[in-house]
């Protein structure tokens, strides 16, 4: 059987835990003996056993004697360091697996080829690169975080058919359909943080939660240079942790962290703070000024644009300067959903991989 079938299964298994493993990557593993899958598993959530270990634990007692003559397929290089769990490479070696096929090597400096090297030193045959593009797309947030030292950045907005995202003066407009809103909440649950600018926070009083979808809540981030947002706004409730990015003070108040960042050259400074806090990904949902700032700086990896069939006639124009490769164009009931990737980043879309 074509080996890509087994690696595709690894990716499918890994995808099941999207949003739950951060800041770790998503990893699936499949163990095959003579064309028969005898074990499979994936990393369910941060701090739990990794995919390779769960795969080995999944092998039936009657098949355990087959492990030394089997091949393990795994979408990311097995780790070699102790974290919350023991090294996966050590477990593979102890089980005397004869061959390991890997989609991507791990760019984390704690691994970075060591897993491959130590397994080869112990006589295990190791192959890398099988379905590498698909593996890169699946863990694009992790690869971006490790190699570019910043979160993976997704820009998202909803616009009317005539190109506006809000009513005049920034007054909130109901543009997206109910189905599109539910989809947006699903997207939120998969990202580590969600961000809006000051005027959006002030005018919309948003909750910035994934309340219409089951999953982890993202860290809420709002810009408030001089700390003038009303304290009774939704951002200050206990539904999720919040960063209020300002230039006044650095303090903690319950679940609200007042993060002091210089507003001169704000975006690089903020992204550095997010990287230091192990925030793997960031979805930016407005307003137009903030979105345009990310676009102008080239600091984005994906843009997700929802276009409604309704027109507003006037209002705040949608962001401009989006130059990217359209990878998805579909409908969400009445709305059109377009997904773009930034051709200047190293995370190309792999055909057939879901968002």
N, C-alpha and C positions, 0 to 999 in steps of 0.2 A: 504494500500500500504506500502511496505517496506520503512522505514524512510530513508534508505541510498540513495534512489532515489532523495529525496529532498536535502540531503547533497551533493550528486554528482552534482546536479544542482548549488548549492552554489559555489562549486569549479570551475565549468565551467564558471560561471559568473565572479568570481574573476580573473581567468586566463586571461580574456579579457584585463585587464589593466596592464599586466606584463610589467615592465620597466617604467611605468608612476607614480606609487604610492611611489616609494622609496623616503626617507628612511622609509616610512610607509609600513605595510604589505598589501597584496592583500586580500580583504574581499568581499564575496558575501553573500546575504541573501535572503531567500524565506519565505513567509508567507502563511500558509496553514490553511484552514478552512474546516473541515469535508471532507478531501480528495481532496479538490480543491484549487489550487494555486490562491490566490487573490492578491498577490503582490510579486515582486522580484526586486532586484537591486544590484549594486556593487559599490565599491569605484573606481571612474574613474581616478582620478589623485590627486597627492599630493596637499593638501590645500582645496580640494573640499569636499562635503558632503560624509559621510561614507556609507558603504553598507547598514546598517540597516535603516538609514534615507531615503536613496533612495528607499529602498524596501517599506517603509511605505508611502512615497509620491506617489508610483506607484499604490497604491490601488485605485480602481475606487470609486467615490462618492457613488455609489449604494451599495458598499460592506463595507464601512467604519464602519457601525454598527456591522460588524462581527469581527472586530479586537480584542475586549476583549475575544472572544471565540476561538481565533486562536493560532496556534503554529508557532513560528519563528525558522527557521533553519539558522544557521550562522556558518561559518567555524572558526571564531576566537572570543574569549570572547569579548563582548562589552566593550568599554572603559568607564572609570569613571572620567576622568580628562578633563579639558578644555585645548585645544590646539588651532589650527586654527579653530576648530569647537567645538560645545558643546558636552558633554558626550552622547554617544549612549545609555548607560544603563538608564540614566535619561529619555530619550525619550521613551524607551520601557516601563518604569514604568508609565509614564504619559499616554501612550496609553492603559494601563491596559491589556497588553497581558498576557494570562494565563500561557503559557509555552514557554520555550526557550531551544533549543537543540543545543549544541556547539560541534564542532570537537576538537578544541584545546584551552586550557587556554593561556592567554597572558603572556609571561615571562617578559615583560617590567615592571620594578619596579613601574611604575606609575599605573599599573593595577594589574597584578600578583594575580589573584583571587578575587580582590575587586569587579569586575563586577558581578561575580557569587554571591558573598556574599550579595551585596546590593540588587540584584534582589530577592534573597531568603528571605531577611529580609522584603521585601515588598509583600511577599506572592506569588511570581511567582515560578512555578515549573521549575527547571533548571536541565538539564542532560548534561553531558560532555563525550567526548571520542568517539563519533560516527565518524567513518572513520578518526581516529586520525592520522594514518600513512600517509594517502593521504594528509591531511591538513598540516602535518609536511613537506612533500616533496614540496608541493606548495609554502610554505613560508619558505623554508630552509635557504634562505639568511637572512631573518629577525630573525629567531630563532638562527642562528649562531651568528649574530651580537649582539643579546641581551644576550645570555648565555655564549659565548666564548670571548666576548669583542674584536672581530676582524671581518673584512669582511669575507664573504663566498668566498673561493678561488677556482677558476677554472683554471686549467692548460690546455693550448690548443696548439697543434702543428700539422703540416702537415709533413709527412715523405714519402720518396720514398719506393718502394717495397723492396729495399735492405737496408733500415734503415738509410737513411741520410736526414737531414733537410736543408742543404745548400751545395753549392759547396765548394771545398777546399779554406781555408782562410776566410770562412764566406761569400763568395760572394752569393748574393741572387739567389735562384733557384725557378723557377715557377713550383710548384709541384701540387697544388690543381687545380681541374677543375673549370670552371666558376660557375657551380651550387654550388660547395663546398664553393667558395669564397662568393657567395651571402648568403649562410647559415651562414657563419662566421660573416658576417655583421649583420645578424639578431640576432645572439648571442650577438654581441657587443652592440646592441641597448637595450638589456635587462639588462646589467650590469652597475653598477655605475662608474666603472673605468677600464681602460685597461693599461697594463704595459709591457715595454720591457727593456732589459738591454742596456748598453752603446754601445757594438759592433753592436747589431742589429740596434740601432738608427743611428749609424755612417755609417754602411755599406748599409743599406736599405733605409735610409731617409723616413721612413714610415709616413703615414698620421694619422693612428690609429683612424679612424672615421668609422661610420656606414653609409657611403655615398651611399651604394647600398641597403639600407633598410630604410623605414620610421620609425622614432622613435627618442628618445632622444639620444644625443651624450654622450658617456662616458667621464669622466675625463681622459685625457691622462697623463701617468706617464712614465718618462724615467730616468734611472740612468745616472748621469754625475758627477762623484766624484769631478773632478777639474774644471768643467765648461768649457769644450773644444769643445762641439758640435757647429758647425757653426750656426750662428744666422739666416741665410737665409734658414734653413731647414724647412720642413713642420710642425714640432712640434711647431714652433714658430708663425705659422699663426693664424688667428682668427676663424678657423673652430670649435674649441672646447677649453675649458679651459685646461690648462696644468700644471702639476707639474714637475719641474726639480729637482730631488733629488740629493743633493750634500753635501759636507762637508765644503763648503767655506762660504756661507752666507744664510741668511733668508730674502728675500725681495720679493716685488711684482712689476711686470712690466706689466701693462695692464692685460691681461687675463693669463699671465704666472706667476706662483708662484714658486719661488726658495725656496725649502724646505730643510733646513739644518738638516741632520740626521747623527749621528755617523755611519761610515761604519763598525766599529767593532760591531758585533752582529746586522747587518743591518736590517734583516727581522723583528724581533720582534719590533724594534724601529719604523720601517716604518708602520707596521700594527697598532701600537698604535696611530700613527699620523692619519692614515686613519679612525680609530674608532672615534677619537676625532672630525674628520671632517664629521662624519655621512655618511661615504662611506660604503654602505651596502654590496657591492660585488666587487670582483676584478677578472678580467680575465687576465692571464699572457700568452703572446704570443711569448715569446722568449727573448734571444736566449737560446741555450743549457745550457750554464753555469748558467743562472738565473733559468731556469726550474729545472735543477739538484739540485740547492740550495734549492728550495722549497721542492722537493721530499726528499732530504736527511734529511731535518728538520722535515719532516712529516707534513708540513704546506700546506695542500691542502684538498679539499673536493670532487672535481670532476676533472677528467682528460678527455679531449676530443681529440681523436687522429684520424686524417684523413690520410689514407694510399692510395697513388696513385699506379696505376698498372705500372707506369714507373720506371725505375732504373736509378740511377746517376752514379754508378760504384765506386765513391769515394766522399769524402766530410766530412762535420761535422756530426758525429753520432747523432742519435736521443737520447733524454734523456733516462737514465737508472734508474732502481730501482723502477719502477712503480708496486706496489703491491696493487691491489684493486679488487673490485668485478665488473665484467663486467655486466652492466645493459641494454645496448643497443648495438646491432650489426646490422648495416643496410648499405645500399648503397646510395650514393649521385651521381647519374648517373654512372660514371665509378669508383669513389672512394669508399673505405670502411670507414665507420664512426663507431668508437667504443667509448662508454662512460663508464667510470669507476667511482666508488665511493670509498672513503677511508673508509675502514671497521672500522677504529679507531675513526671516528667521530660519532656524535649522529644523523646523518641525513640519515637514510636508504632510499633506493629507494622504492617507493610505486608503485607496478605493475599497469600499465594502466595510470599513470600520465604522461602527455607530458613534454618535456623539454621547 
